Amino acid sequence: MSREEAAGLVRRYGAAGVAVDTSLLLLLWIGSFRRDLIVGFKRTKKYRPEHFDLLKALLRPVSQLVVTPHILTEVNSLAGHLPEDVCEGFRRALVQTIRGSVEQEVAATKLVAQDWYPRLGIADAALTELARNGRLIITDDLPLYVHLAEHRWPVLNFTHVLRAVFDWR
């Protein structure tokens, strides 16, 4: 998928809100906090600052970044691997970012009742629920992407965009 196709898809769903999976949300928020951490932090080092720039540019027309408590918990846990002084600053900065997001709760009891929960886990099951309700999901998680695409729910594979733009492997 080209950058232009991806941008068009994001624009089409942007007014309704877009959700980003855990690893990309971490990339977005780490890069927004301290760009230099992207390549040095264990959980984001597979990306480059240019990848962060692309993700940020794709999300520019989005009026609402939708998050779930499950995704926020995963991001918070992964951020716990930052050096202590950096982690505290990151979490302080995150307060405003989270307040600017739309948090959509999906009951865990509802998620674990779905056939796909054992395969995807709770956070991706929550993203699946958002997609079922018409929210675009941006992910680099292949099993989640395949699951959503098979059901024809709105999904954008960020890895495909990276490959098209940067010839990234």
C-alpha positions in Angstrom: 0.0 0.0 0.0 1.4 3.4 -1.0 1.7 6.3 1.3 -1.1 8.1 -0.6 -3.4 5.1 -0.3 -2.7 4.8 3.4 -3.3 8.6 3.9 -6.6 8.3 2.0 -7.8 5.4 4.2 -6.9 7.3 7.4 -8.7 10.5 6.1 -11.8 8.4 5.3 -11.9 7.1 8.9 -10.2 10.0 10.7 -13.4 11.9 11.7 -14.8 8.8 13.4 -11.5 8.1 15.2 -8.6 5.8 14.6 -7.0 3.3 16.9 -3.3 2.3 16.9 -2.0 -1.0 18.2 0.4 -1.2 21.2 3.7 -1.2 19.4 2.8 1.7 17.1 1.2 3.7 20.0 4.4 3.2 21.9 6.4 4.4 18.9 4.2 7.4 18.5 4.3 8.4 22.2 8.1 7.7 22.7 8.9 9.6 19.5 6.7 12.5 20.6 8.4 12.5 24.0 12.0 12.1 23.0 12.7 11.2 19.4 16.3 10.0 20.3 14.8 7.2 22.3 13.3 5.5 19.3 16.4 3.7 18.2 17.8 3.1 21.7 14.8 1.8 23.5 14.4 -2.0 23.4 10.6 -1.8 22.5 11.0 0.6 19.6 14.4 0.0 18.2 13.1 -1.9 15.2 11.9 1.5 14.0 13.7 4.6 12.8 12.8 8.3 13.5 11.6 8.5 9.9 9.0 5.8 10.7 7.8 7.8 13.6 7.5 10.9 11.2 5.5 8.8 8.8 3.1 7.5 11.5 2.7 11.0 12.9 2.0 12.4 9.4 -0.6 9.7 8.7 -2.4 10.5 11.9 -2.4 14.3 11.4 -6.0 14.3 9.9 -7.4 12.1 12.7 -9.7 14.0 15.0 -9.8 11.4 17.6 -7.1 8.9 18.6 -9.1 6.0 20.2 -7.4 3.9 22.9 -8.6 1.1 25.1 -7.7 0.5 28.7 -6.1 -2.7 27.5 -3.8 -0.9 25.1 -3.0 1.8 27.6 -2.0 -0.9 30.1 0.3 -2.6 27.6 2.0 0.8 26.7 2.4 1.6 30.3 4.0 -1.7 31.1 6.3 -1.5 28.1 7.3 2.0 29.1 8.3 0.6 32.4 11.4 -0.8 30.7 12.7 2.7 30.1 15.4 3.9 32.5 13.8 5.0 35.7 14.4 8.8 35.3 13.2 8.7 31.6 10.2 6.5 32.5 8.9 9.0 35.0 9.3 11.9 32.6 7.6 9.9 29.9 4.7 9.0 32.1 4.3 12.6 33.2 4.2 13.7 29.5 1.7 11.0 28.8 -0.9 12.4 31.1 -1.9 15.2 28.6 -1.6 12.8 25.7 -4.0 10.3 27.2 -6.4 13.1 28.2 -6.4 14.2 24.5 -7.4 10.7 23.4 -10.8 9.0 23.4 -10.8 6.1 25.7 -13.3 3.4 24.7 -13.9 0.7 27.3 -14.7 -2.8 26.2 -15.5 -5.2 29.0 -12.9 -8.0 29.4 -15.8 -10.5 29.9 -17.1 -9.5 26.5 -13.7 -9.9 24.9 -12.8 -13.3 26.3 -16.2 -14.6 25.1 -15.1 -14.0 21.5 -13.8 -16.9 19.4 -10.6 -15.0 18.5 -9.6 -14.1 22.0 -7.3 -17.1 22.6 -5.5 -16.4 19.3 -5.2 -12.6 19.6 -5.1 -11.9 23.3 -7.2 -9.3 25.2 -5.6 -6.1 23.8 -6.0 -7.2 20.2 -9.5 -8.5 20.9 -10.4 -5.0 22.1 -9.0 -3.5 18.9 -11.1 -6.1 17.0 -14.2 -4.9 18.8 -13.3 -1.3 17.7 -12.9 -2.4 14.1 -16.2 -4.3 14.2 -17.8 -0.9 15.1 -16.2 0.9 12.2 -13.0 2.3 13.7 -9.8 2.0 11.6 -7.1 0.0 13.3 -3.5 0.8 12.3 -1.2 -2.1 13.2 2.1 -3.8 12.4 0.9 -7.0 14.0 0.5 -9.6 11.3 -2.0 -11.9 13.1 -4.2 -8.9 14.0 -4.0 -7.5 10.5 -4.9 -10.8 8.9 -7.8 -11.4 11.3 -9.3 -7.9 10.6 -8.7 -8.1 6.9 -10.3 -11.6 6.6 -13.4 -10.1 8.2 -13.2 -7.0 6.0 -13.0 -4.7 9.0 -11.1 -1.5 8.7 -7.4 -2.1 9.1 -4.1 -0.6 7.8 -0.9 -2.6 8.0 1.8 0.0 8.8 4.5 -2.5 7.7 3.1 -2.4 4.2 3.4 1.4 4.2 6.9 1.2 5.5 7.9 -1.2 2.8 6.4 1.0 0.1 7.9 4.2 1.4 11.3 3.1 2.7 11.7 -0.3 1.1 11.8 -1.5 4.7 12.1 -5.2 5.6 
